[in-house]
């Protein structure tokens, strides 16, 4: 196995990982990374093989999403002091052990995965998602109202965050008068989990977790007494005696906040940045809004919102000539697979055209539960944004990115429009 210099913890690699991915695909498609101990898998054919073989490559590694090495139980307070973690445990509306043992679609494997996925799928049926389109468009237009008047907006804070957060809040059934609180909690929790450099700028994570848990406990109890048509009611509704436990509803809510909201936020930021860097593509989509669905797919491929997912090897196995021992962690580089020359000739170029085959939402039984929602939110948000005349960046140079080895997105992107 060839020695490599790729290190996902290196700020320069995070700034632009794609040349490093290309070198991995050429010289070491399965490479052990010294700083983390995991094996980076960079070619699409190998990423697909791992994703399809859930018996050999377990998603239990996603329990270790915040750390490197062997999977550990979920530690929501990983960035908290001992005192804050104790406050969090004391405030839980259920025994702490239930949180540790709670099932989650993101890190359980078949056969446990299928019935659990069936429960949460009830809230994400095609009919439910399609019915959201008018409301998502209304939310997007409301977020852009000030931009039309002022001639400017900060894409992330003013648009890419509030659109999906508001959608998720309404899907969950958060009371309108608590939407502001929900956004504060969401910002703090998502930042604490995904952006190490920005944690000091939001509400302390322990406080956000405690307040969210207490609110969810109240809502769960209310929905048990008087179910509605919101997502929490759907998750609690037993069919053949099967439903999510309160701790599992909380875990799923956190998954929606971090994986769901952040995916759409990063997708929108990466898409707009790519358009601004390729004015011919921006002009083409503005001339023909029917291209927006292809724009969404190209943005997912070109600069994937989630760059890495983890799997644990369950038995000694060979992958692309590399010998992996049981217990090893493999990091599937989705961002690399999406630019693999074998699948996407000229993949380093951003071109709004049909190029099927990206893995931005994964593959197989763990294909992203919220993919249809993310695509719908992104399509509507981009249609509304691109209708603003004179859309352009207000600054130049390297954009400010979130500090994460797993996710790729922008912390801010100031834009100008013609008012």
C-alpha atoms as one frame of an Amber mdcrd trajectory, in Angstrom:
protein
   0.000   0.000   0.000   1.574   3.292  -1.091   2.320   6.000   1.461   0.088
   9.045   1.117   0.150  12.559   2.484  -3.635  13.018   2.502  -4.794  14.146
   5.951  -8.423  15.244   6.432  -7.409  17.159   9.561  -5.051  19.426   7.581
  -6.700  22.848   7.010  -5.264  23.002   3.503  -6.801  19.657   2.628 -10.155
  20.807   4.009  -9.885  24.001   1.950  -9.601  21.998  -1.278  -9.585  18.207
  -0.880 -10.084  17.425  -4.556  -6.440  17.342  -5.760  -5.687  15.057  -2.802
  -8.594  12.813  -3.713  -7.306  12.561  -7.283  -3.872  11.488  -6.035  -5.466
   8.848  -3.811  -7.465   7.441  -6.731  -4.269   7.244  -8.815  -1.803   5.865
  -6.290  -3.602   4.448  -3.248  -7.332   3.844  -3.721  -7.502   2.284  -0.240
  -5.007   4.083   1.978  -4.411   4.055   5.717  -4.451   7.606   7.089  -1.877
   8.009   9.845  -3.573  10.880  11.686  -6.893   9.079  12.079  -6.147   5.376
  11.789  -8.924   4.823   9.274  -8.666   3.619   5.675  -9.678   6.150   3.035
 -11.576   4.642   0.091 -11.514   7.012  -2.872 -12.642   5.251  -6.087 -16.328
   5.058  -6.878 -16.304   1.333  -7.698 -14.847   0.556  -4.248 -17.176   2.940
  -2.423 -20.115   1.228  -4.128 -18.819  -2.197  -3.130 -18.603  -1.178   0.519
 -22.037   0.454   0.584 -23.686  -2.616  -0.937 -22.048  -5.122   1.435 -23.680
  -4.307   4.769 -22.647  -7.669   6.230 -18.928  -6.943   5.819 -19.005  -3.170
   6.329 -21.178  -2.119   9.252 -22.759   1.303   9.620 -22.186   1.003  13.382
 -19.085   3.094  12.693 -21.379   6.104  12.334 -21.639   6.085  16.132 -18.078
   7.424  16.004 -19.017  10.284  13.688 -17.421  12.836  16.040 -14.167  10.960
  16.624 -11.680   8.593  15.024 -10.838   4.999  15.862 -13.190   2.356  17.197
 -16.862   3.304  17.451 -18.073   4.559  20.798 -21.618   5.065  22.129 -23.172
   8.354  21.059 -21.737  11.211  23.127 -23.849  14.259  22.504 -21.794  16.170
  25.048 -18.439  15.458  23.456 -17.560  19.168  23.348 -18.905  19.883  26.859
 -17.262  20.127  30.252 -17.956  17.394  32.786 -20.321  19.749  34.598 -22.277
  20.518  31.433 -22.473  16.831  30.506 -23.817  16.049  33.979 -26.442  18.791
  33.567 -27.448  17.296  30.246 -27.839  13.794  31.666 -29.820  15.121  34.640
 -32.165  17.003  32.310 -32.955  14.042  30.054 -36.688  13.242  30.012 -35.797
   9.519  30.055 -32.984   7.385  31.559 -29.595   8.153  30.009 -29.164   4.472
  29.125 -32.121   4.749  26.750 -30.267   7.432  24.800 -27.137   5.278  24.553
 -29.068   2.191  23.418 -31.577   4.000  21.179 -31.843   2.684  17.637 -31.051
   5.028  14.775 -31.369   4.438  11.044 -27.917   5.925  10.531 -25.969   3.296
  12.476 -27.973   0.066  12.626 -27.600  -2.693  10.045 -29.999  -5.257   8.594
 -32.072  -6.973   9.876 -32.690  -4.298  12.553 -32.493  -1.526   9.989 -35.457
  -2.467   7.796 -38.296  -2.212  10.350 -36.782   0.937  11.821 -36.470   2.487
   8.384 -40.068   1.519   7.744 -41.203   3.518  10.770 -39.382   6.726   9.855
 -40.284   6.359   6.173 -43.894   7.023   7.169 -42.986  10.679   7.616 -41.159
  10.915   4.271 -43.535   9.360   1.774 -43.487  10.856  -1.742 -46.972  12.256
  -1.174 -45.977  13.991   2.081 -42.844  15.484   0.521 -44.572  16.678  -2.665
 -47.283  18.368  -0.592 -44.631  20.590   1.012 -43.776  22.452  -2.222 -46.152
  25.440  -1.834 -45.085  26.030   1.774 -41.349  25.712   0.998 -41.751  28.282
  -1.778 -43.591  30.604   0.599 -40.771  30.263   3.168 -38.102  30.901   0.525
 -39.837  34.016  -0.775 -40.260  35.377   2.745 -36.535  34.907   3.403 -35.672
  36.792   0.191 -38.050  39.713   0.756 -35.436  41.866   2.479 -32.828  41.064
  -0.166 -35.061  42.474  -2.874 -35.422  45.693  -0.908 -31.815  46.047   0.320
 -30.017  44.680  -2.737 -27.988  42.198  -0.708 -28.158  39.096   1.467 -25.832
  36.819   3.356 -26.676  33.534   1.689 -26.053  31.185   4.606 -27.523  33.092
   7.562 -30.360  34.749   5.650 -31.406  31.891   3.406 -29.580  28.557   3.356
 -30.078  27.987   7.098 -33.567  29.380   7.791 -35.311  27.681   4.857 -34.582
  24.052   5.864 -34.771  24.800   9.614 -38.254  26.271   9.202 -39.351  23.320
   7.055 -38.112  20.780   9.613 -39.675  22.709  12.505 -43.049  22.696  10.764
 -42.757  19.022   9.809 -42.030  18.099  13.433 -44.981  20.146  14.623 -43.025
  22.778  16.545 -45.463  25.461  17.683 -45.075  28.681  15.656 -44.309  30.717
  18.779 -41.342  28.397  19.459 -39.817  28.603  15.965 -37.280  31.238  17.075
 -36.217  29.044  19.997 -36.021  26.010  17.717 -33.727  27.892  15.344 -31.434
  28.906  18.246 -31.248  25.302  19.424 -30.711  24.043  15.893 -27.918  26.552
  15.176 -26.107  25.665  18.407 -26.474  21.896  17.997 -25.541  21.794  14.325
 -22.529  24.070  14.890 -21.343  22.049  17.880 -21.476  18.858  15.826 -20.139
  20.094  12.483 -18.095  23.304  12.757 -15.356  23.223  15.397 -14.130  26.747
  14.663 -17.528  28.412  15.186 -18.730  26.794  18.426 -18.036  29.894  20.523
 -20.396  32.015  18.403 -23.638  30.204  19.319 -25.585  29.244  22.414 -23.612
  26.737  24.580 -24.330  23.230  23.257 -25.313  21.869  26.706 -27.964  24.560
  27.106 -29.270  23.984  23.582 -29.487  20.212  24.066 -31.203  20.582  27.453
 -33.782  23.080  26.211 -34.494  21.060  23.063 -34.835  17.804  25.019 -37.200
  19.417  27.514 -39.299  20.877  24.722 -39.399  17.569  22.818 -40.427  15.721
  25.992 -43.361  18.108  26.312 -44.347  17.699  22.650 -44.012  13.905  22.791
 -46.343  13.741  25.788 -48.840  16.055  24.068 -48.769  13.991  20.860 -49.315
  10.787  22.797 -52.491  12.265  24.277 -53.662  14.026  21.123 -51.870  12.931
  17.913 -51.713  15.311  14.965 -50.470  14.861  11.413 -46.955  16.069  12.221
 -43.782  13.984  12.070 -43.488  13.395  15.812 -47.030  11.973  15.885 -46.176
   9.716  12.948 -43.047   8.404  14.695 -44.944   7.727  17.916 -47.912   6.073
  16.218 -47.739   2.321  16.804 -48.485  -0.021  13.947 -48.483  -3.690  14.916
 -47.037  -2.611  18.239 -44.030  -0.896  16.636 -43.157   2.760  17.135 -40.181
   4.846  18.158 -39.457   5.258  21.853 -39.106   8.844  23.171 -35.300   8.565
  23.199 -35.392   7.376  19.579 -37.615  10.299  18.590 -35.008  12.616  20.121
 -32.161  10.853  18.281 -34.086  11.067  15.014 -34.780  14.772  15.586 -31.065
  15.370  16.098 -30.361  13.428  12.904 -32.784  15.684  11.033 -31.104  18.784
  12.447 -27.530  17.758  11.717 -27.831  15.513   8.652 -31.027  16.967   7.188
 -30.722  20.695   7.673 -26.970  20.764   7.177 -27.169  18.838   3.903 -29.541
  21.376   2.358 -27.648  24.339   3.800 -24.332  23.091   2.405 -25.892  22.107
  -0.914 -27.275  25.611  -1.432 -24.022  27.316  -0.454 -21.866  25.052  -2.614
 -24.220  25.387  -5.581 -24.287  29.190  -5.489 -20.519  29.408  -5.009 -19.971
  27.143  -8.029 -22.373  29.230 -10.125 -20.591  32.453  -9.187 -17.256  30.880
 -10.131 -18.705  29.742 -13.479 -20.673  32.705 -14.857 -21.508  30.894 -18.096
 -23.325  28.217 -16.087 -25.052  30.860 -13.970 -26.255  32.639 -17.096 -27.482
  29.380 -18.646 -29.596  28.480 -15.600 -30.975  32.009 -15.312 -32.004  31.877
 -18.978 -33.652  28.501 -18.535 -34.988  27.762 -15.007 -35.943  24.273 -16.214
 -32.248  23.458 -15.735 -32.458  23.903 -11.955 -33.060  20.192 -11.190 -29.884
  19.380 -13.160 -28.108  22.175 -11.279 -29.043  20.512  -7.987 -27.628  17.160
  -9.155 -24.431  18.730 -10.496 -23.875  20.644  -7.252 -24.344  17.396  -5.308
 -21.780  15.704  -7.528 -19.270  18.511  -7.895 -18.996  19.599  -4.254 -20.833
  17.063  -2.105 -22.356  18.434   1.137 -21.293  15.251   2.980 -17.749  14.316
   2.010 -17.165  11.279   4.214 -19.180   8.452   5.762 -17.743   5.697   7.945
 -18.078   1.927   8.044 -16.576  -0.711  10.376 -15.089  -3.888   8.901 -16.752
  -6.943  10.473 -14.335  -9.612   9.139 -10.888  -9.757   7.567 -11.357  -8.762
   3.929  -9.461  -7.548   0.860 -10.591  -4.324  -0.808  -8.900  -3.044  -3.971
  -5.777  -5.021  -3.068  -5.628  -3.762   0.514  -5.954  -6.216   3.403  -8.342
  -4.919   6.065  -8.700  -6.518   9.483 -11.963  -6.904  11.354 -12.560  -3.781
  13.437 -10.880  -1.410  10.978 -12.737   1.791  10.107 -13.084   2.698   6.447
 -13.850   6.270   5.431 -15.777   6.388   2.179 -14.781   9.578   0.373 -18.032
  10.489  -1.357 -16.509  13.729  -2.614 -13.794  11.732  -4.356 -16.161   9.093
  -5.765 -18.226  11.882  -7.292 -15.253  13.091  -9.325 -13.865   9.690 -10.261
 -12.596   9.881 -13.838 -13.874   6.368 -14.564 -17.437   7.563 -14.057 -17.223
  11.301 -14.743 -14.696  12.238 -17.449 -13.884  15.900 -16.919 -15.445  15.658
 -13.469 -13.330  18.493 -12.110 -15.419  20.890 -14.228 -18.769  22.245 -13.020
 -21.272  21.786 -15.854 -25.049  21.905 -15.500 -25.968  18.909 -17.607 -27.121
  15.358 -17.072 -24.361  13.303 -15.441 -25.956  10.414 -13.507 -24.120   8.279
 -11.007 -23.125  10.502  -8.072 -23.165   9.101  -4.538 -23.886  12.274  -2.604
 -26.835  10.592  -0.861 -25.149   7.217  -0.472 -26.381   3.926  -1.915 -28.360
   0.855  -0.955 -30.249   0.326   2.292 -28.728   3.450   3.846 -29.566   5.755
   0.945 -30.337   9.123   2.534 -33.823   9.138   4.018 -34.224  12.856   3.337
 -32.873  12.902  -0.228 -36.232  13.761  -1.797 -36.809  16.545   0.728 -33.304
  17.981   0.221 -33.752  17.932  -3.552 -37.136  19.638  -3.285 -35.886  22.306
  -0.874 -32.797  22.976  -2.988 -34.746  23.164  -6.263 -37.281  25.633  -4.893
 -34.687  27.697  -3.019 -32.490  27.982  -6.121 -35.421  28.782  -8.415 -36.418
  31.665  -6.149 -32.856  32.897  -5.604 -31.900  32.792  -9.280 -34.968  34.868
 -10.143 -33.337  37.828  -8.367 -31.754  40.127 -10.965 -28.008  40.709 -10.970
 -27.136  37.939  -8.517 -23.394  38.060  -7.710 -20.886  37.774  -4.888 -20.226
  40.898  -2.814 -16.682  39.812  -2.054 -13.968  37.882  -3.853 -11.308  35.384
  -2.969 -11.496  32.255  -0.867 -14.869  31.814   0.851 -15.111  31.071   4.552
 -15.888  27.379   5.060 -17.115  25.383   8.036 -14.430  23.491   9.939 -15.369
  19.843   9.432 -13.710  16.778   7.947 -17.081  15.139   7.296 -19.077  17.953
   5.749 -18.265  20.582   3.159 -20.106  23.856   3.264 -19.818  27.593   3.661
 -19.964  29.562   6.870 -20.959  32.673   4.949 -21.330  33.936   1.374 -22.284
  37.627   0.971 -24.309  38.232  -2.209 -25.557  41.318  -4.023 -28.606  41.688
  -6.253 -30.082  44.527  -8.248 -32.785  46.141  -6.124
